[in-house]
Amino acid sequence: MKFLANDPRVHETLCQWAGAVSKRLVTSKFFFWRYGPTEQKSVSGLLRGLLYEMCADDVELTKLVFPSCWGRRISEADLRLRDDDIRAAFEYLCTNEEISRKYRVCLFIDGLDEFSSEEMALWKVAKMMRSWTQQAVDRTNTNGLIKLCVSSREDDTVMSVFEKSNQIRLQDITEADISIIVNDTLLGNEHFQELRRSDPHGCGQVLKSILVGAEGVFLRVSLLLNLLEDELPTVASASAPQNIIRTTPLEVEDFLGKILDTMRKHYRRGVYFLFAVALRMLGPSPRR
């Protein structure tokens, strides 16, 4: 999602979409994260994050979505926006006629399945998002005010809300590339070659299991292949790598946690330090 949201080609195409009807393009992005604070996994955090990024550099849009706050003599320290104010502002964004005459909006939302809050069921959150693209059509007759690009794991409660014709499965796109990596790595490993000679069917199932469980995530596949290559010199049958695959967590965060847990304690401090350095070099990540 970060790649799409920041890719110049995507931005150029969106500018063409907005420019075709002489509108100003506004984009915003939000990254759900279940391990983060409440603001990163709730509806209120989602709406606040999207509105902040849209309004940060656009005074005119800020005036339109927060009409009751604009023009009042109030210090920045005393200004407090309640959740009701934020929801009302987003309603303005979707339905205000002046906004529809001047703007076109594209929202990038990542990790919808990582939403974790008791304020609303996941399927209702997905339905709320879909309604953003429909409210403008129904209430102001301005078809195409808002576009959405939403990513999620294949949760049925989410997938059923959005039209199948508008869905892209990441694993379908990356399957061929991941298959090349898996085959090149394991078929080129001398220990796997030896195991394959004694149990070709079992090794074939190992390759298949990796591909089926990949779900389009290169990082998980890379970590799993490293783990398998470390264990292959000591295994006697294909059931051993199958067991490794079966017991490896599907979530990358959990996978990394499992790897850290297997390290001796006196090595972990150095690993945590390297992670911290790497994250600092990457810089702050938007909403995540």
C-alpha positions in Angstrom: 0.0 0.0 0.0 2.9 2.4 0.8 4.3 1.6 -2.7 1.0 2.5 -4.4 0.3 5.6 -2.3 3.8 7.0 -3.0 4.3 5.8 -6.6 4.5 8.8 -9.1 2.6 6.9 -11.7 -0.4 6.4 -9.4 -0.3 10.1 -8.5 -0.1 11.1 -12.2 -3.1 8.9 -13.0 -5.1 10.3 -10.1 -4.3 13.9 -11.2 -5.6 13.0 -14.7 -8.8 11.7 -13.1 -9.3 14.9 -11.1 -8.0 17.2 -13.9 -10.5 15.8 -16.4 -13.3 17.5 -14.5 -11.1 20.5 -13.4 -11.0 19.4 -9.8 -8.2 19.6 -7.2 -6.8 16.2 -6.1 -6.5 15.4 -2.4 -5.0 12.1 -1.2 -4.6 10.6 2.2 -3.4 7.3 3.7 -3.9 5.4 6.9 -2.2 2.2 8.1 -4.1 0.0 10.6 -1.8 -1.8 13.0 -3.2 -4.1 15.8 0.0 -3.8 17.8 -0.2 0.0 17.9 -2.1 2.4 20.2 -5.8 2.9 19.9 -5.5 5.5 17.2 -3.9 3.0 14.9 -6.6 0.3 15.2 -9.9 2.2 15.6 -12.5 4.1 13.5 -11.9 7.3 15.4 -8.1 7.0 14.7 -8.8 6.2 11.0 -11.0 9.3 10.5 -8.6 11.6 12.4 -5.6 10.3 10.5 -7.2 10.7 7.1 -8.6 14.2 7.8 -5.3 15.4 9.3 -3.3 14.4 6.2 -5.9 16.0 3.9 -6.2 19.2 5.8 -2.6 19.7 6.8 -1.6 21.5 3.6 -5.0 22.7 2.5 -6.5 25.6 4.4 -9.5 25.9 2.1 -10.5 22.3 2.7 -10.0 22.7 6.4 -12.5 25.5 6.4 -15.1 23.4 4.6 -14.9 20.3 6.7 -14.6 22.1 10.1 -17.0 25.1 9.5 -18.0 25.3 13.2 -14.3 25.6 14.3 -13.2 28.1 11.7 -13.1 31.8 12.5 -13.6 31.4 16.3 -11.2 33.1 18.6 -9.7 30.1 20.4 -6.2 29.2 21.3 -4.5 26.2 19.9 -4.1 24.7 23.4 -7.8 25.0 24.0 -8.9 23.5 20.7 -10.2 20.0 21.2 -11.9 18.0 18.5 -14.2 15.3 19.9 -15.0 12.1 18.1 -18.4 13.5 17.1 -16.6 16.6 15.6 -14.4 14.3 13.5 -17.3 12.1 12.3 -19.2 15.3 11.3 -16.2 16.6 9.5 -15.9 13.4 7.5 -19.7 13.6 6.7 -19.0 17.1 5.3 -16.2 15.7 3.2 -18.5 13.1 1.6 -21.6 15.2 1.1 -20.7 18.9 1.0 -21.6 20.3 -2.4 -18.8 22.9 -2.4 -16.2 20.2 -1.7 -17.7 18.2 -4.6 -17.4 21.2 -6.9 -13.7 21.8 -6.1 -12.1 18.5 -5.1 -11.6 14.8 -6.0 -10.4 12.6 -3.1 -8.4 9.3 -3.1 -7.9 7.4 0.2 -5.4 4.6 0.7 -6.2 2.4 3.7 -3.9 -0.5 4.6 -4.5 -3.5 6.8 -8.3 -3.2 7.4 -8.3 -6.7 8.9 -6.0 -5.3 11.7 -8.9 -3.1 12.9 -9.3 -4.0 16.6 -11.9 -2.1 18.5 -15.2 -2.7 20.3 -16.8 0.4 18.8 -17.8 -1.3 15.6 -17.8 -4.7 14.0 -15.3 -5.2 11.2 -17.9 -5.7 8.5 -19.6 -2.5 9.5 -16.3 -0.6 9.1 -15.9 -2.1 5.6 -19.5 -1.1 4.8 -18.9 2.4 6.2 -15.9 2.8 3.9 -17.9 1.7 0.9 -20.6 4.2 1.7 -18.1 7.0 1.4 -18.0 6.4 -2.3 -21.7 6.2 -2.6 -22.9 9.1 -0.4 -21.7 11.7 -2.9 -23.6 9.9 -5.7 -26.8 9.6 -3.7 -26.9 13.0 -2.1 -25.1 15.5 -4.3 -25.2 13.7 -7.6 -21.5 14.1 -8.1 -20.4 10.7 -9.2 -16.7 10.0 -8.5 -16.0 12.4 -5.6 -14.1 9.7 -3.6 -12.0 6.7 -4.6 -10.8 4.1 -2.2 -7.8 1.7 -2.3 -8.2 -0.7 0.7 -6.0 -3.7 1.5 -7.0 -6.6 3.8 -6.4 -10.2 4.3 -9.1 -12.4 2.8 -11.5 -12.1 5.7 -15.0 -13.1 4.4 -16.6 -10.3 6.5 -14.6 -7.8 4.5 -14.5 -9.4 1.1 -18.3 -9.8 0.9 -18.8 -6.0 1.3 -16.8 -5.0 -1.8 -17.6 -5.9 -5.4 -15.5 -8.9 -6.6 -14.9 -7.1 -9.9 -13.0 -4.4 -7.9 -10.8 -6.9 -5.9 -7.2 -7.8 -6.6 -5.6 -10.8 -4.9 -2.0 -10.1 -4.2 -1.0 -13.8 -4.2 -2.3 -14.1 -7.7 0.0 -11.4 -8.9 3.1 -12.5 -6.9 2.6 -16.3 -7.1 5.0 -16.8 -10.1 7.8 -14.8 -8.6 7.5 -16.5 -5.2 7.4 -19.9 -6.9 10.7 -19.0 -8.6 12.3 -18.0 -5.3 11.1 -21.2 -3.5 12.2 -23.5 -6.3 15.6 -21.9 -6.8 16.3 -21.9 -3.1 15.2 -25.5 -2.2 15.9 -27.3 -5.5 19.4 -25.8 -5.4 20.0 -27.0 -1.8 22.1 -30.2 -1.7 20.3 -31.5 1.4 16.9 -30.9 -0.1 18.1 -32.6 -3.3 19.1 -35.7 -1.3 15.8 -35.7 0.6 13.9 -35.4 -2.7 15.6 -38.4 -4.2 14.3 -40.6 -1.3 10.9 -38.9 -1.0 9.9 -37.0 -4.2 6.2 -36.8 -3.3 6.9 -35.5 0.2 9.3 -32.8 -1.0 6.7 -31.8 -3.7 4.2 -31.3 -0.8 6.8 -29.2 1.0 7.1 -26.9 -2.0 3.3 -26.7 -2.4 2.8 -26.0 1.3 5.1 -23.0 1.2 3.4 -21.5 -1.9 -0.1 -22.1 -0.5 0.8 -20.4 2.8 2.7 -17.5 1.3 -0.4 -15.4 0.7 1.7 -13.1 -1.5 4.0 -12.0 1.3 7.7 -12.2 0.2 9.1 -11.5 3.7 7.4 -14.4 5.3 8.6 -16.8 2.5 12.2 -15.5 2.8 12.2 -16.0 6.6 10.7 -19.5 6.2 13.2 -20.5 3.5 16.1 -19.4 5.8 14.6 -21.4 8.6 14.2 -24.5 6.5 17.8 -24.3 5.1 19.1 -24.1 8.6 17.3 -27.3 9.5 17.7 -29.3 6.3 21.1 -30.8 7.1 19.7 -32.6 10.2 16.3 -33.9 8.8 15.7 -37.4 7.8 12.3 -37.2 6.1 10.0 -34.7 4.4 7.7 -34.7 7.4 10.3 -32.6 9.3 10.2 -29.5 7.0 6.4 -30.0 6.7 6.2 -29.7 10.5 8.3 -26.6 10.4 6.0 -25.0 7.8 2.9 -26.1 9.7 4.1 -24.6 13.1 5.4 -21.4 11.7 3.2 -18.4 12.5 1.4 -16.9 9.6 1.8 -13.3 10.9 5.2 -11.8 10.1 5.3 -10.1 13.6 4.6 -13.5 15.3 7.2 -15.2 13.1 9.9 -12.7 14.1 8.9 -13.1 17.7 9.4 -16.9 17.4 12.8 -16.4 15.9 13.8 -14.1 18.7 12.6 -16.6 21.3 14.9 -19.3 19.9 17.9 -17.1 20.4 20.1 -17.2 23.5 19.2 -14.4 25.8 22.7 -12.8 25.7 22.3 -12.3 21.9 18.9 -10.7 22.0 20.0 -7.3 23.3 22.2 -6.9 20.2 19.4 -8.0 17.9 17.0 -5.5 19.5 19.6 -2.8 19.1 20.0 -3.6 15.4 16.2 -3.5 14.9 16.1 -0.1 16.6 18.9 1.3 14.4 17.2 0.0 11.2 13.8 1.5 12.2 15.5 4.8 13.1 17.2 4.9 9.6 13.8 4.3 7.9 12.4 7.2 9.7 8.8 7.7 11.0 6.1 5.7 9.2 2.8 7.3 8.5 0.2 6.2 11.1 2.3 3.1 11.8 
